[in-house]
Amino acid sequence: MKKIQLSQTGIDVSCLCLGTLRFGTLNTYEQSAQLLDIYLEAGGMFIDTGNSYNQWSANGKGGESEVVVGRWLRERGHRDDLFIASKVGFGYGEVPDGLAASTIISECDNSLKRLGIDHLDLYYAHKDDPSTPLEETLEAFHSLVKAGKVRFVGASNYYAWRLADADAIATAQEWNGFTCIEQRFTYLRPTPGADFGDQRLINQNLMSYGDARGKTMLPYTPLLRGAYVRADRPISAAYAGPDTEARIAALREVAQELNATANQVVLAWMMHRQPPLLPVFSGGRGEHLKENLGALDLTLSTKQMAKLNNAGHCVNEEPN
């Protein structure tokens, strides 16, 4: 699997990051371990988890994914070959919400314990917390880097202007700021006015900011949980916009030209962007993951990229 530099860290990571939200809840340990093995065998080394995964599942309380990844690490012994990311700040129930310093520090320790490791390669602020000063949040993350518990810090679900404020503070204080940005993004554009709750999207403003600052952007939910390829999972109303049909038509045309699936083309489209996006992807079963990994074998021509990019281009994207 190709590797790309993560932002300006000097560290190369896999061009596809394996998301593990389902692990330990919607996927059993055995199913999760199979997915991890398939990803590893494909050359992947970038694993994404979180302290809240998967509190949104009917039987989830949070922490299950980290426990599964930790057990797999102990059984396989690949820790030194992997780049492991986790998150803090998106909680309810038994998972603490917010980005107070005490929460960031204590939850880091809890994540490390569940994972059975001594440091995280990347630790995300999982969503913005306007009730806590950015200075407090950033100083807490910086203290974890100084303590050797975290290598790099990332942001997820932030507006571009808040990231700009955070960058200014980190620079002024000479703290380790937000290195990269993980937000919701897919090929289809959101419906104007669509409500994604606390989730923030990669939009043109954020792309411009990230590109200018050299920050890698990592799209999550890039495949809309199978909606591109499964008839039983229709496109969400949140993406049923005025240019949806044109975008779907372009996607299908390119997929047919390449003898590929729509999922593979979506991921390849993101990876072919310059600078490339780094999708956080997964698959419910082994065959789904293998299908998605087929995106690595696709080469999109300039004409095909233009077709995908320009489909429905006359419709303006809703600001976020």
C-alpha positions as CSV (number, residue, x, y, z in Angstrom):
1,M,0.0,0.0,0.0
2,K,1.3,3.4,-0.9
3,K,2.3,5.7,1.9
4,I,2.0,9.5,2.0
5,Q,3.4,12.1,4.5
6,L,0.9,13.0,7.2
7,S,0.8,16.8,7.1
8,Q,4.2,18.2,7.9
9,T,5.2,15.6,10.4
10,G,7.8,13.9,8.3
11,I,6.0,10.7,9.1
12,D,4.7,8.5,6.2
13,V,1.4,6.7,6.8
14,S,-0.8,4.4,4.7
15,C,-2.9,6.2,2.0
16,L,-5.9,4.4,3.4
17,C,-6.7,4.4,7.1
18,L,-8.7,1.6,8.6
19,G,-11.6,2.8,10.7
20,T,-12.6,0.5,13.6
21,L,-15.9,2.0,14.9
22,R,-17.8,-1.3,14.6
23,F,-15.2,-3.4,16.3
24,G,-16.4,-5.1,19.5
25,T,-20.0,-4.2,19.0
26,L,-21.4,-4.6,15.4
27,N,-18.4,-6.8,14.6
28,T,-17.3,-9.6,17.0
29,Y,-13.7,-9.9,18.0
30,E,-13.1,-12.7,15.4
31,Q,-14.7,-10.6,12.6
32,S,-12.7,-7.5,13.7
33,A,-9.4,-9.5,13.8
34,Q,-10.1,-10.8,10.3
35,L,-10.6,-7.2,9.0
36,L,-7.4,-6.1,10.7
37,D,-5.5,-9.0,9.3
38,I,-6.7,-8.3,5.7
39,Y,-5.8,-4.6,6.1
40,L,-2.3,-5.5,7.4
41,E,-1.7,-8.1,4.6
42,A,-2.6,-5.3,2.1
43,G,0.3,-3.3,3.5
44,G,-1.8,-1.0,5.7
45,M,-0.5,0.4,9.0
46,F,-2.7,3.3,10.0
47,I,-5.5,2.3,12.4
48,D,-8.2,4.7,13.6
49,T,-10.2,4.1,16.8
50,G,-11.7,6.2,19.6
51,N,-12.6,6.2,23.3
52,S,-16.3,6.5,22.4
53,Y,-16.4,3.6,19.8
54,N,-19.0,2.4,19.7
55,Q,-21.3,4.1,22.1
56,W,-23.8,4.6,19.2
57,S,-24.4,0.9,18.9
58,A,-27.4,-0.5,20.8
59,N,-25.1,-2.6,23.0
60,G,-22.2,-0.2,23.1
61,K,-20.9,1.8,26.0
62,G,-17.7,3.1,24.4
63,G,-14.2,1.6,24.6
64,E,-15.1,-1.6,22.9
65,S,-13.1,-0.8,19.8
66,E,-9.9,0.0,21.7
67,V,-10.2,-3.2,23.7
68,V,-10.5,-5.3,20.4
69,V,-7.6,-3.5,18.8
70,G,-5.5,-4.0,22.0
71,R,-6.2,-7.7,22.1
72,W,-5.3,-8.0,18.4
73,L,-2.1,-6.2,19.0
74,R,-1.1,-8.5,21.8
75,E,-1.9,-11.6,19.7
76,R,-0.2,-10.4,16.6
77,G,2.7,-8.3,18.1
78,H,2.7,-5.7,15.3
79,R,2.7,-2.5,17.5
80,D,6.0,-1.1,16.2
81,D,4.8,-1.4,12.6
82,L,1.6,0.5,13.1
83,F,0.4,4.1,13.4
84,I,-2.5,4.1,15.9
85,A,-4.9,7.0,16.3
86,S,-7.5,7.5,19.0
87,K,-9.9,10.3,20.1
88,V,-11.4,12.1,23.0
89,G,-14.2,14.5,23.5
90,F,-17.3,13.0,21.8
91,G,-19.2,11.3,24.6
92,Y,-22.4,10.7,26.5
93,G,-23.4,8.1,29.1
94,E,-20.3,6.5,30.4
95,V,-18.0,8.3,28.0
96,P,-16.9,11.8,29.1
97,D,-17.9,14.6,26.8
98,G,-15.9,17.8,26.1
99,L,-12.3,18.8,26.0
100,A,-11.5,20.0,29.5
101,A,-7.8,19.3,30.4
102,S,-8.7,16.7,33.0
103,T,-10.8,14.8,30.5
104,I,-8.1,14.8,27.8
105,I,-5.5,13.6,30.2
106,S,-7.5,10.9,32.0
107,E,-9.1,9.6,28.9
108,C,-5.7,9.3,27.2
109,D,-4.6,7.0,30.1
110,N,-7.8,5.0,29.7
111,S,-7.3,4.6,26.0
112,L,-3.7,3.5,26.4
113,K,-4.7,1.0,29.0
114,R,-7.5,-0.5,26.8
115,L,-5.1,-0.6,23.8
116,G,-2.2,-2.0,26.0
117,I,0.3,0.4,24.6
118,D,2.5,3.1,26.0
119,H,1.8,5.9,23.5
120,L,-0.7,7.0,20.8
121,D,0.8,8.0,17.5
122,L,-2.1,10.4,16.9
123,Y,-4.7,11.8,19.4
124,Y,-7.7,13.7,18.1
125,A,-10.0,16.2,19.7
126,H,-13.1,14.3,18.5
127,K,-15.3,17.4,18.3
128,D,-15.1,21.0,19.1
129,D,-15.9,22.1,22.7
130,P,-16.9,25.8,22.7
131,S,-17.4,25.7,26.5
132,T,-13.7,25.0,27.2
133,P,-11.1,27.6,26.2
134,L,-9.0,26.5,23.3
135,E,-5.9,27.4,25.4
136,E,-6.9,24.8,28.0
137,T,-7.5,22.1,25.4
138,L,-4.3,22.7,23.5
139,E,-2.1,22.9,26.6
140,A,-3.5,19.6,27.8
141,F,-2.7,17.9,24.4
142,H,0.8,19.5,24.5
143,S,1.4,18.2,28.0
144,L,0.7,14.6,26.7
145,V,3.2,15.1,23.8
146,K,5.8,16.3,26.3
147,A,5.1,13.3,28.5
148,G,5.7,10.9,25.6
149,K,2.1,9.6,25.7
150,V,1.2,11.1,22.3
151,R,3.3,11.8,19.2
152,F,0.9,14.1,17.2
153,V,-2.4,15.8,17.8
154,G,-5.3,16.1,15.4
155,A,-8.7,17.8,15.1
156,S,-12.0,16.3,14.1
157,N,-15.4,18.1,13.6
158,Y,-14.2,21.7,13.7
159,Y,-15.0,24.7,11.7
160,A,-12.1,26.2,9.7
161,W,-12.2,29.5,11.7
162,R,-11.8,27.5,15.0
163,L,-8.9,25.6,13.6
164,A,-7.3,29.0,12.6
165,D,-7.8,30.2,16.2
166,A,-6.2,27.0,17.5
167,D,-3.3,27.3,15.2
168,A,-2.6,30.9,16.2
169,I,-2.7,30.0,19.9
170,A,-0.4,26.9,19.5
171,T,2.1,29.0,17.5
172,A,2.1,31.8,20.0
173,Q,2.6,29.4,22.9
174,E,5.0,27.1,21.1
175,W,2.7,24.2,21.8
176,N,2.1,21.1,19.6
177,G,-1.1,22.1,17.7
178,F,-3.5,20.3,15.5
179,T,-1.5,18.4,12.8
180,C,-4.3,17.0,10.7
181,I,-8.1,17.2,10.3
182,E,-10.6,14.3,10.2
183,Q,-14.1,15.3,9.1
184,R,-17.1,13.9,7.3
185,F,-16.8,13.9,3.5
186,T,-17.9,11.9,0.4
187,Y,-18.2,12.2,-3.3
188,L,-21.8,13.4,-3.2
189,R,-22.4,17.0,-2.0
190,P,-24.6,17.5,1.0
191,T,-28.2,18.8,0.6
192,P,-28.3,22.6,1.3
193,G,-29.2,23.0,4.9
194,A,-28.7,19.3,5.8
195,D,-28.1,18.8,9.6
196,F,-25.3,16.5,10.6
197,G,-25.5,17.4,14.3
198,D,-22.0,17.7,15.8
199,Q,-20.3,16.3,12.7
200,R,-18.5,18.9,10.6
201,L,-17.8,18.4,6.9
202,I,-14.8,19.0,4.7
203,N,-16.0,21.9,2.5
204,Q,-14.2,24.3,0.2
205,N,-13.3,26.6,3.0
206,L,-11.7,23.9,5.0
207,M,-9.9,22.4,2.0
208,S,-8.4,25.8,1.2
209,Y,-7.3,26.3,4.8
210,G,-5.8,22.8,5.1
211,D,-4.0,23.0,1.8
212,A,-2.5,26.4,2.6
213,R,-1.3,25.1,6.0
214,G,-0.1,21.7,4.8
215,K,-2.6,19.8,6.9
216,T,-3.7,16.4,5.7
217,M,-7.5,16.0,5.6
218,L,-8.9,12.6,6.4
219,P,-12.5,12.0,5.2
220,Y,-14.7,9.8,7.4
221,T,-17.8,8.0,6.2
222,P,-16.5,8.3,2.6
223,L,-18.6,5.4,1.3
224,L,-21.9,6.4,3.1
225,R,-22.0,3.0,4.8
226,G,-22.5,1.1,1.6
227,A,-25.1,3.4,-0.1
228,Y,-23.1,3.7,-3.3
229,V,-23.2,-0.1,-4.0
230,R,-26.1,-1.5,-2.0
231,A,-29.7,-1.3,-3.2
232,D,-30.9,-1.9,0.4
233,R,-29.1,1.2,1.6
234,P,-30.5,4.2,-0.3
235,I,-28.7,7.5,-0.4
236,S,-29.5,9.5,2.7
237,A,-31.8,12.5,2.3
238,A,-28.8,14.6,3.6
239,Y,-27.1,13.9,0.3
240,A,-30.2,14.1,-2.0
241,G,-29.2,17.5,-3.4
242,P,-29.9,19.1,-6.7
243,D,-26.8,17.6,-8.3
244,T,-27.0,14.1,-6.9
245,E,-28.2,12.5,-10.1
246,A,-25.4,14.1,-12.1
247,R,-22.7,13.0,-9.6
248,I,-24.1,9.4,-9.4
249,A,-24.1,9.2,-13.2
250,A,-20.5,10.4,-13.5
251,L,-19.5,7.9,-10.8
252,R,-21.1,5.0,-12.6
253,E,-19.6,6.0,-15.9
254,V,-16.1,6.1,-14.5
255,A,-16.7,2.8,-12.6
256,Q,-17.8,1.1,-15.8
257,E,-14.8,2.4,-17.7
258,L,-12.5,1.0,-15.1
259,N,-14.4,-2.2,-14.5
260,A,-14.5,-1.1,-10.9
261,T,-17.2,-0.6,-8.2
262,A,-18.5,2.8,-7.1
263,N,-16.9,2.4,-3.7
264,Q,-13.5,1.9,-5.3
265,V,-13.9,4.9,-7.6
266,V,-14.9,7.2,-4.6
267,L,-11.8,6.2,-2.7
268,A,-9.5,6.5,-5.7
269,W,-11.0,9.9,-6.5
270,M,-10.0,11.1,-3.0
271,M,-6.5,9.6,-3.2
272,H,-5.9,11.1,-6.6
273,R,-6.6,14.6,-5.4
274,Q,-3.6,16.9,-5.1
275,P,-2.8,17.1,-2.3
276,P,-4.4,13.8,-1.7
277,L,-7.1,13.2,0.8
278,L,-6.6,10.2,3.2
279,P,-9.8,8.3,3.6
280,V,-10.8,6.6,6.8
281,F,-12.6,3.5,5.5
282,S,-13.7,0.1,6.5
283,G,-16.0,-2.8,5.6
284,G,-18.6,-4.7,7.5
285,R,-17.2,-8.1,6.3
286,G,-14.0,-9.3,4.8
287,E,-15.3,-9.3,1.3
288,H,-16.4,-5.7,1.7
289,L,-13.0,-4.6,2.9
290,K,-11.2,-6.5,0.1
291,E,-13.5,-4.8,-2.4
292,N,-12.7,-1.4,-1.0
293,L,-9.0,-2.1,-1.0
294,G,-9.3,-2.6,-4.7
295,A,-9.3,1.2,-5.0
296,L,-5.5,1.0,-4.6
297,D,-5.2,-0.6,-8.0
298,L,-7.2,2.1,-9.8
299,T,-5.5,4.8,-11.9
300,L,-7.9,7.7,-12.8
301,S,-7.0,9.6,-15.9
302,T,-7.1,13.4,-16.0
303,K,-10.3,13.2,-18.1
304,Q,-11.9,10.9,-15.5
305,M,-10.9,13.1,-12.7
306,A,-12.4,16.1,-14.5
307,K,-15.6,14.2,-15.2
308,L,-16.0,13.4,-11.5
309,N,-15.0,16.8,-10.3
310,N,-17.2,18.8,-12.7
311,A,-20.4,16.7,-12.5
312,G,-23.1,19.1,-11.2
313,H,-20.5,21.8,-10.8
314,C,-23.0,24.6,-11.5
315,V,-24.6,23.9,-8.1
316,N,-22.9,25.7,-5.3
317,E,-21.8,23.7,-2.2
318,E,-23.6,24.6,1.0
319,P,-21.2,26.4,3.4
320,N,-20.3,24.6,6.6
